[in-house]
Amino acid sequence: MPRGFGGGRGILVVVVVLALIWLGSGFYRVLPDEQGVVLRFGEFVKTTQPGLNYHLPTPIESVLTPKVTRVNRVEIGFRAAETVRGSAVRQIPEESLMLTGDENIVDINFTVFWVIRNAGEFLFNIRSPEQTVKAASESAVRESIGQIPIALALAEGRREIEQNTLRLLQEVLDNYKAGILITQVQLQKVDPPGPVIDAFRDVQRARADQERLRNEAEAYRNDIIPRARGEAERLIQESEAYKQEVVARSEGDAQRFISVYTAYKVAPDVTTQRIYLETMEDVLRGVNKVLIDKNSGGSGVVPYLPLPEIARRSGQPATPSTSSRTPTGGTTQ
């Protein structure tokens, strides 16, 4: 140092300035999409949130700032790649072919989306995060597929598979303390294997026809059974009404017979005459009748032939020569 700088005092000032610079180097900034991971002599100590933070200067402590808001994705069963002609998909059968609960093989492609939840655990508890997520995802989806039949997996069971896989995968990663949060499991394809897909579709169409015919039969049954029950109930009610009518009529006839018998015991002649008149009334009610006054003594009575009535019944018009004449001395009705 030059003599004019002050000798030992100048050296002290330089040391102090250097110390301040060294201490000031411990300030660091964590961006909004990052999380700070503080290391003390290479050992994980703590995590810090976005903003201005401080750690002991190097070489005592250091900091890593991985991006924790970036959504990462893992493809299982296929690999998508961008080419000059567009996107291309390469199938990986050893990952996509899985066994369902009813012992059928299904071809599944799915994608797992994940983010870093705890940067310290993510950096130091697992060696290869992407491979870990991939292996755990494949295991979880195989377990989910193995619990449902293939018909459900190809239809309305896709949502159930996604939810079960996400739950199982998150449990596995939490047990590993991987510091990873699974945000979504998305099924891309759920189909039968390629060599048997045509035969499988024929089976599915046959099952659909079976279900359709079964539904039609059920609809017919639901239509005909209530109608038959209603018809049976109507017949029962009509029979019951007829029974009551016959019983009431029989009871009335019996009561009328008893009344006539009682009257006959009191006045046999009058009752006999009454029964005769009522009987003749019933017999002659619908018959054409000719009444002749017996006081005429039968003189002047001419036989009557109803030619107009006969012609009307036979459909032929009556001729003028076949006119009818009423008997003299009598009355025709």
PyMOL commands that set and color helices and strands:
alter all, ss='L'
color gray80, all
select helices_A, chain A and resi 3-5+8-24+93-96+119-124+129-145+150-154+158-176+194-266+268-284+294-296+307-314+320-322
alter helices_A, ss='H'
color red, helices_A
select strands_A, chain A and resi 27-30+36-40+43-48+51-54+61-64+72-76+78-83+86-91+97-99+105-116+180-191
alter strands_A, ss='S'
color yellow, strands_A
deselect
rebuild
show_as cartoon
